[in-house]
Amino acid sequence: MKKTVMFDLDGTLLPFEQDEFIKLYFGGLCKKLAPLGYIPDKVVKDVWGGTGAMIKNDGSKPNADAFWEYFRAQNPGMPDAQSLCDEFYTKEFDAVRACLKYPPQRKQLIEKLHSAGIETLLATNPVFPYSAQLTRLAWAELSEADFSYITSYENSRYCKPNPRYFEELLEKSGASPSDCIVIGNSVTEDILPARSLGIEIFLVTEFLENPEARDISEFRNGTLEEAVDFALN
């Protein structure tokens, strides 16, 4: 039995395809920023660019700083968008739950782990603010009380697939690789970087992300329920 389970969120605890999520997300964000004069196509381009800056972050600054430094540099003279974005993530962002393939009820799975004395961490890629992570957790009937730690762009200095992301999470949680298991749906973002650090992995295949078409038989894989059962045994 493991002592710590690190859960991915999108496509793992939340049942959706990234393409549909991204379409709804950008639609809502662009609408929110339009009153400030931001052009939708440029918003999309600059948010992706800011995301790239976070992924390339070398640990010298929080991901939030990496993102906003990039975004502001691309929009000189424009009204600052951060406060409006913060409002978006606590209000309009909730509408993006329309991308869910079915209503996920994950509380019981988390409680099974807690009942066995297992700590749960939310290892979602920290490219969103903490408020956005909580909004998405609510889609799965979960909250911050269900996790000992939740990664966000404010509290993280690395992103997946950089193994340093998982190293930072280990440091902050006080967990050791041998006591952990990472449960996620992405071969490149969850499985490979975690495995490179000696962390046990379980690939959830319902909404599998495998851009390099690797043979997944080399990884322990199956349903989310099977992943939780494996962590318990």
C-alpha positions in Angstrom: 0.0 0.0 0.0 1.3 3.5 -0.9 1.4 6.4 1.6 0.8 9.1 -1.0 -1.2 9.3 -4.2 -0.6 12.1 -6.7 -3.7 12.6 -8.9 -3.7 14.3 -12.3 -7.0 16.2 -12.8 -7.9 16.7 -16.5 -8.8 13.4 -18.2 -8.1 11.5 -15.0 -10.4 12.7 -12.2 -12.3 14.8 -14.8 -13.8 12.9 -17.8 -13.2 15.1 -20.8 -11.2 15.5 -23.9 -8.7 18.4 -24.0 -9.9 19.8 -27.3 -13.4 20.3 -26.1 -12.2 21.8 -22.8 -9.9 24.2 -24.6 -12.6 25.4 -27.0 -15.0 26.3 -24.2 -12.3 27.7 -22.1 -11.0 30.1 -24.7 -14.5 31.1 -25.7 -15.3 32.2 -22.2 -12.0 33.9 -21.5 -12.0 35.9 -24.8 -15.5 37.1 -24.1 -14.4 38.2 -20.6 -11.5 40.2 -21.9 -13.3 41.7 -24.9 -14.5 44.8 -22.9 -10.9 45.8 -22.3 -10.2 45.7 -26.1 -8.5 42.4 -26.3 -8.9 40.7 -29.7 -9.9 37.0 -29.3 -7.3 35.5 -31.7 -4.5 37.4 -30.0 -5.8 36.4 -26.6 -5.6 32.7 -27.6 -2.1 33.2 -29.1 -0.8 35.1 -26.1 -2.3 32.7 -23.5 -0.6 29.8 -25.3 2.6 31.8 -25.4 2.3 32.4 -21.7 1.7 28.7 -21.1 4.9 28.0 -23.0 6.8 30.4 -20.8 5.5 28.5 -17.7 6.5 25.1 -19.3 10.0 26.5 -19.9 10.3 28.0 -16.4 13.7 27.1 -15.0 12.5 27.5 -11.4 13.7 31.1 -11.0 10.2 32.5 -10.5 6.7 31.3 -9.8 4.8 30.1 -12.9 2.3 33.0 -12.4 5.1 35.5 -12.8 6.4 33.7 -15.9 2.9 33.8 -17.4 2.1 37.4 -16.7 5.5 38.8 -17.6 5.0 37.2 -21.1 1.4 38.2 -21.5 2.0 41.8 -20.5 5.0 42.1 -22.8 2.8 41.0 -25.7 0.2 43.6 -24.9 2.0 46.9 -24.2 -0.4 49.8 -23.6 -3.4 47.5 -23.0 -5.4 47.6 -19.8 -4.0 45.0 -17.4 -6.0 41.8 -17.7 -5.0 39.9 -14.5 -7.9 41.1 -12.2 -10.5 40.3 -14.9 -8.9 36.9 -15.5 -9.0 36.2 -11.7 -12.7 37.1 -11.7 -13.3 34.8 -14.7 -11.8 31.8 -13.0 -14.1 32.2 -9.9 -17.2 32.9 -12.0 -17.6 32.3 -15.7 -15.0 29.5 -15.8 -17.5 27.1 -14.1 -19.5 27.0 -17.4 -16.7 25.1 -19.0 -18.0 22.0 -17.0 -20.1 21.5 -20.1 -17.1 19.6 -21.6 -17.6 16.8 -19.1 -18.7 13.5 -20.7 -20.6 12.5 -17.6 -21.0 13.8 -14.0 -18.0 12.5 -12.2 -18.5 11.5 -8.6 -15.0 11.0 -7.2 -15.6 11.6 -3.5 -15.9 7.9 -2.6 -12.6 7.1 -4.3 -10.8 9.7 -2.4 -12.4 8.7 0.9 -11.4 5.1 0.3 -7.8 6.2 0.2 -8.1 8.5 3.2 -9.7 5.7 5.2 -6.7 3.6 4.6 -4.4 6.4 5.8 -3.2 7.4 2.3 -2.5 11.1 1.7 -3.8 12.5 -1.6 -2.2 15.4 -3.6 -3.6 17.1 -6.7 -0.8 17.0 -9.2 -2.6 19.0 -11.9 -0.3 20.9 -14.3 0.2 24.3 -12.6 -0.7 26.5 -15.5 -3.9 27.9 -13.9 -4.4 29.9 -10.7 -5.5 28.2 -7.5 -9.0 29.4 -7.9 -9.3 27.7 -11.3 -8.1 24.4 -9.8 -10.8 24.6 -7.1 -13.5 25.4 -9.7 -12.5 22.3 -11.7 -12.3 20.1 -8.5 -15.9 21.1 -7.8 -16.9 19.5 -11.1 -15.8 16.2 -9.6 -17.7 16.9 -6.3 -14.3 17.5 -4.6 -12.7 20.4 -2.8 -9.4 21.6 -1.4 -10.2 19.7 1.8 -9.8 16.4 -0.1 -6.1 17.1 -0.9 -3.1 17.9 1.3 -1.6 19.9 -1.5 -2.8 21.3 -4.8 -0.4 22.7 -7.4 -1.2 26.0 -9.1 0.6 28.6 -11.0 1.1 30.7 -7.8 2.8 27.9 -5.8 4.8 26.1 -8.5 8.0 26.9 -10.4 7.9 24.1 -12.9 5.3 22.4 -15.1 4.8 18.9 -16.5 6.5 17.2 -18.3 9.6 18.6 -16.5 10.5 16.0 -13.8 11.4 19.0 -11.6 7.6 19.5 -11.2 7.3 16.2 -9.4 10.5 16.8 -7.5 9.1 20.1 -6.2 5.9 18.3 -5.2 7.8 15.7 -3.3 9.8 18.4 -1.5 6.7 20.3 -0.5 4.8 17.2 0.6 7.7 15.6 2.4 7.0 12.3 0.5 9.6 10.0 -0.9 9.4 8.5 -4.4 9.2 5.0 -3.1 6.1 5.8 -1.1 4.2 7.5 -3.9 2.2 6.6 -6.9 1.2 9.0 -9.7 -2.1 8.4 -11.3 -2.7 10.2 -14.6 -3.9 9.8 -18.2 -0.9 11.4 -20.0 2.0 9.2 -21.0 4.3 12.2 -21.6 3.1 14.6 -18.8 2.4 12.2 -16.0 3.9 8.8 -16.5 7.3 9.3 -18.0 8.5 12.1 -15.8 7.2 10.5 -12.6 8.8 7.1 -13.6 12.1 8.8 -14.3 12.2 9.8 -10.6 11.4 6.3 -9.4 7.8 7.0 -8.5 5.4 4.2 -9.2 2.8 5.0 -11.9 -0.6 4.0 -13.1 -1.9 5.1 -16.5 -5.6 5.8 -16.6 -6.8 4.9 -20.1 -10.4 6.2 -20.4 -9.2 9.6 -21.8 -5.7 8.5 -22.7 -3.2 11.1 -24.0 -0.4 9.3 -25.8 0.9 11.7 -28.5 3.9 9.6 -29.3 1.8 6.4 -29.7 4.0 4.5 -27.2 3.1 0.9 -26.4 1.3 1.4 -23.1 1.6 -2.3 -22.2 5.0 -1.3 -20.6 3.0 0.7 -18.0 0.5 -0.5 -15.4 -2.8 0.8 -16.8 -6.5 0.6 -16.6 -9.5 2.4 -15.1 -9.4 5.1 -12.4 -11.1 2.6 -10.1 -8.4 0.0 -10.8 -5.7 2.7 -10.1 -7.2 3.4 -6.7 -7.4 -0.3 -5.9 -3.8 -0.8 -6.9 -2.7 2.0 -4.6 -4.6 0.3 -1.7 -2.9 -3.1 -2.2 
